[in-house]
Amino acid sequence: MLRKLSTLFVPFLLLTVAPSLRAADELLPQQAYDVLEKNCFTCHGALKVGGLDLRTRDSIATGGGRGSAVVPNDPEKSLLYRFAAHEAEPTMPPGQKLPDNQLDVLRRWILEGASFEGVEEAEVASAERTAQDQAALAKAEERPITDEERSFWAYQQPKQVNPPRVSHPGWKDHPIDAFLLSAMKAKGVTPSPRADRRTLIRRAYLDILGLPPTPQEVDAFVNDASADAWPKLIDRLLASPHYGERWARHWLDLVRYADSGGFEFDRDRDDMWRYRDYIVKAFNDDKPYDQFIKEQLAGDEYDRNSEEAMIATGFLRLGAEGGGGERGRQDSLDDIVGTTTLTFLGQTVSCARCHNHKFDPIPQKDYYQIQSIFFNVRPLSYPLVPPPVVAAHEAEVKRIEGLQKPLQEEKKALEDPYRKRLFDEWIARLPEYMQAAWRTPPEQRTDGQKLNVQQIEKTLLMDQLSGRINEEKILVLMSEGEKRKHAELTAKIKDLEKLRPDPFPTARAVQETGREPRPSYFLHRGSIDSKGSQMSPGVLSVAWDGKYEFPSPAPDAHSSWRRRGFAEWIASPDNPLTARVMVNRLWQHHFGEGIVRTPSNFGKTGDPPSHEELLDWLAVEFVNRGWSMKQMHRLMLTSESYQMASDDVAGNLAIDPENRLFWRAARQRLDAETIRDAMLSVAGTLDPALGGPCIFPYINPDLFQSSTRRTWPGKPDSDPSTWRRSLYVFSKRSIRYPLFETFDQPNLVNSCDRRNRSTIAPQALLLMNNSFVMEHSRHFAERLKKEAGSDPQAQVDRAWRLALGRLPIEDERAGALQYLRESQEGLAGLCHALFNLNEFVYRQ
């Protein structure tokens, strides 16, 4: 009975359900369109990320960078469905998966052929669609900033506050001490006592000069009973030319300085050192920080006849050399925008390249308005000789090349038949399809053949033919008479080449190609395929309430003056970020950590200031003192807070284990360059000369076999030409000096605002086995023999005073003397051991 009912019911069910199924199928195009509009059009409508537009069947079939989005009747081969179903990467929409019912709509719609038939929205007229697209694009570019966002501490003007009234036994009336003492007392923390004089002078020397004091300098300070002994010492150190070398190193970390371009080819920049020397001189001259900013960002727009100003624009040439084309250009601009805003403003503006900043009130439009400021910048090899010298050089080069040209043409005509013969033979060894592509006229080649020809030209010709077709192989095919003629032409060309004048010195600088900048655009999702509005120059809108007016270029200007206007905004006393960021950097290097512990991130994801009022007070003082960095150094270093001991205090540790209240001095391992410089100084081998071309100390050749500089022109560690300060070691991005890399030198590609201070086994192994360390241990021993004579105890005492600034305690002296009696390494071994001490590589 049941079987009979079922046989009667099933046809009835099909008759009643089939019309509804047909109706549902007829609604599929509209349902699919609704799913796409709701979930996908934000990126793949007017914005067309990657060129993919999902609003019409034709645009879906055309697809984007990965080809067609849909294969009709086959969901499993359709990228649209596979990405939406999270069956392939990248999953779409990002971060979420469509509900099952919506995925089912898309699957069935593709199975039915992916038609938009009857969908009114897909039939929008072209003009109306264009208007809609433009409106959508314009709306997407705007991101208003709220009053609450503007009220964030970093975007408020630094406040002129009076130091609090506090006192502490033995402490003088110093504003910095007042702020710190007030915060300590509020938390129940007591400041540490003052460090002993030997510790203080070593601390000051290492902080200001990056070199240890000599025993004579230590004795002079320890025995100076005058009330102003410490301020006098600070003033003397700040006046030293080695101050600029020490503080240039901190700045070069920030601006990702290197002497090579990085990435695959890592080409050397043999004249980049002029920018490094500019930084050293700027610190030594106490160049006002606002001028320092302006010269680096726009020196050419202030005075293109000033060598110093032009060399300063090398800041804009420091980026790593990535890919070419428009995308490579965007990467280069991103590097400039990112480094500039991190360095001077402490803001992570590069996070807004593809979308509005996720955490800080930095709209994507701000990013592209700032990018437009640098869009017209072009590299320039700036001559460092007078114009008449340049003109005479160019005229002589032109004359010589004119004499060479007919000889080169005659030589080429002699070689060409044989070159073609060798080339044809080489082409004949390629697969038939590649030969066919090469033989096909360019205008008749298919897309595939064009790719084949590109492969031949770019890959095979560049990489292999240089070795397969050369003069040596051509000469083998020539007759004896042709060989004699070829040799005669070659000799004449070489003789003329010897007359070519030596190149004149140049600096890496920048220029613009005219007063009118090239147009730049808002790029939706950061894609060059999704250009939005043309951008005018702008500043960080959250840090400037109102529209900033950029200056108009003077009638005789050779550039747009956009960078000049941007530099003046950054260097303005009314900019809430600039002074704060720089005084925080100075504080960081003297006190171990910044008042803001994320020195290049003053945003919401950065660390808040531990002493906001002190930071404001310092920023205001910086501006009021004419942006003088030396005055800010002196202000910080003459405080009692800087002079505290670095020992732990149990009660304070329990309350503030991270020393955020600065109740003791920071103990810091020296950076890599200072460790090397200290060894040179103590060994008596340091060449104190300032500036000039780089040095190339020894590096094991196995470390740079793949480098474009096939032979690092390094000299042995025994060569005195390599005994200069570490600042002058050639900084090659693909080959870092092993001692530097092991002791946490940054990667030389990205801006580094604070170095890591790791403690790892390779550091100990390097100090024990490195040839440089052992070489200068021997020189240290020779110095001891000269200065202390043959008495072992005098040698030990002198060694401790040179390396550590103090005499050895009795146990140390006894152990050292026993070592000298029993060890085969003798005095050099003892010196080597001193270089390995924590006390030597740490600043107390």
LINCORRA-V210024 format. One record per backbone hydrogen bond with DSSP energy under -1.0 kcal/mol. CO is the residue of the C=O (numbers start at 0). NH is the residue of the N-H. Records with the same first field share a line. If there is no record, write none. Layout:
# LINCORRA-V210024
CO = NH  NH
This chain:
# LINCORRA-V210024
0 = 4
1 = 5
2 = 6
3 = 7
4 = 8
5 = 9
7 = 11
8 = 12
9 = 13
10 = 14
11 = 15
12 = 16
13 = 17
16 = 20
17 = 21
18 = 22
19 = 23
20 = 24
21 = 25
22 = 26
26 = 30
27 = 31
28 = 32
29 = 33
30 = 34
31 = 35
32 = 36
33 = 37
34 = 38
35 = 39  40
39 = 42  43
42 = 48
43 = 53
47 = 50
48 = 51
49 = 64
55 = 59
56 = 60
57 = 61
58 = 62
59 = 68
63 = 66
66 = 63
68 = 79
70 = 73
73 = 76
74 = 77
77 = 81
78 = 82
79 = 83
80 = 84
81 = 86  87
82 = 85  91
92 = 95
98 = 102
99 = 103
100 = 104
101 = 105
102 = 106
103 = 107
104 = 108
105 = 109
106 = 110
107 = 111
108 = 113
109 = 72  112
115 = 118
119 = 122
124 = 128
125 = 129
126 = 130
127 = 131
128 = 132
129 = 133
130 = 134
131 = 135
132 = 136
133 = 137
134 = 138
135 = 139
136 = 140
145 = 149
146 = 150
148 = 151
151 = 154
152 = 155
158 = 160
167 = 170
171 = 173
173 = 177
174 = 178
175 = 179
176 = 180
177 = 181
178 = 182
179 = 183
180 = 184
181 = 185
182 = 186
183 = 188
192 = 644
195 = 199
196 = 200
197 = 201
198 = 202
199 = 203
200 = 204
201 = 205
202 = 206
203 = 207
204 = 208  209  210
213 = 217
214 = 218
215 = 219
216 = 220
217 = 221
218 = 222
220 = 223
225 = 228
227 = 231
228 = 232
229 = 233
230 = 234
231 = 235
232 = 236
233 = 237
234 = 238
236 = 239
239 = 242
241 = 245
242 = 246
243 = 247
244 = 248
246 = 250
247 = 251
248 = 252
249 = 253
250 = 254
251 = 256
252 = 255  751
258 = 268
260 = 320
261 = 265
266 = 260
268 = 271
270 = 273
271 = 274  275
272 = 276
273 = 277
274 = 278
275 = 279
276 = 280
277 = 281
278 = 282
279 = 283
280 = 284
281 = 286
282 = 285
287 = 291
288 = 292
289 = 293
290 = 294
291 = 295
292 = 296
293 = 297
294 = 298
297 = 300
298 = 302
302 = 305
305 = 309
306 = 310
307 = 311
310 = 313
311 = 314
312 = 315
313 = 316
323 = 327
324 = 328
325 = 329
326 = 330
327 = 331
328 = 332
329 = 333
330 = 334
331 = 335
332 = 336
333 = 337
334 = 338
335 = 339
336 = 340
337 = 341
338 = 342
339 = 343
340 = 344  346
345 = 601
346 = 348
347 = 350
348 = 351
349 = 352
359 = 361
361 = 356
362 = 366
363 = 367
364 = 368
365 = 369
366 = 370
367 = 371
370 = 373
373 = 376
377 = 510
379 = 381  508
381 = 506
385 = 389
386 = 390
387 = 391
388 = 392
389 = 393
390 = 394
391 = 395
392 = 396
393 = 397
394 = 398
395 = 399
396 = 400
397 = 401
398 = 402
399 = 403
400 = 404
403 = 407
404 = 408
405 = 409
406 = 410
407 = 411
408 = 412
409 = 413
410 = 414
411 = 415
414 = 418
415 = 419
416 = 420
417 = 421
418 = 422
419 = 423
420 = 424
421 = 425
422 = 426
423 = 427
425 = 428
426 = 429
430 = 434
431 = 435
432 = 436
433 = 437
434 = 438
435 = 439
440 = 443
441 = 444
445 = 449
446 = 450
447 = 451
448 = 452
449 = 453
450 = 454
451 = 455
452 = 456
453 = 457
454 = 458  459
455 = 460
458 = 462
459 = 463  464
463 = 466  467
464 = 468
469 = 473
470 = 474
471 = 475
478 = 482
479 = 483
480 = 484
481 = 485
482 = 486
483 = 487
484 = 488
485 = 489
486 = 490
487 = 491
488 = 492
489 = 493
490 = 494
491 = 495
492 = 496
493 = 497
495 = 498
496 = 499
504 = 383
506 = 381
508 = 379
510 = 377
519 = 534
521 = 531
522 = 525
523 = 526
526 = 529
529 = 523
532 = 521
539 = 542
540 = 543
543 = 545
553 = 556
560 = 564
561 = 565
562 = 566
563 = 567
564 = 568
565 = 569
566 = 570
568 = 571
571 = 574
576 = 580
577 = 581
578 = 582
579 = 583
580 = 584
581 = 585
582 = 586
583 = 587
584 = 588
585 = 589
586 = 590
587 = 591
594 = 609
597 = 600
602 = 605
610 = 614
611 = 615
612 = 616
613 = 617
614 = 618
615 = 619
616 = 620
617 = 621
618 = 622
619 = 623
620 = 624
621 = 626
622 = 625
626 = 288
627 = 631
628 = 632
629 = 633
630 = 634
631 = 635
632 = 636
633 = 637
635 = 638
642 = 194
644 = 664
648 = 652
649 = 653
651 = 655
655 = 658
658 = 661
662 = 191
667 = 842
670 = 674
671 = 675
672 = 676
673 = 677
674 = 678
675 = 679
676 = 680
677 = 681
678 = 682
679 = 684  685
694 = 729
695 = 714
699 = 702
700 = 703
703 = 706
707 = 709
711 = 713
715 = 718
718 = 721
719 = 722
722 = 686
724 = 727
725 = 728
727 = 694
729 = 731
730 = 258
736 = 740
737 = 741
738 = 742
739 = 744
740 = 743
759 = 762
760 = 764
761 = 765
762 = 766
763 = 767
764 = 768
765 = 769
769 = 773
770 = 774
771 = 775
772 = 776
773 = 777
774 = 778
775 = 779
776 = 780
777 = 781
778 = 782
779 = 783
780 = 784
781 = 785
782 = 786
783 = 787
790 = 794
791 = 795
792 = 796
793 = 797
794 = 798
795 = 799
796 = 800
797 = 801
798 = 802
799 = 803  805
808 = 812
809 = 813
810 = 814
811 = 815
812 = 816
813 = 817
814 = 818
815 = 819
816 = 820
817 = 821
818 = 822
825 = 829
826 = 830
827 = 831
828 = 832
829 = 833
830 = 834
833 = 836
836 = 840
840 = 669
842 = 667
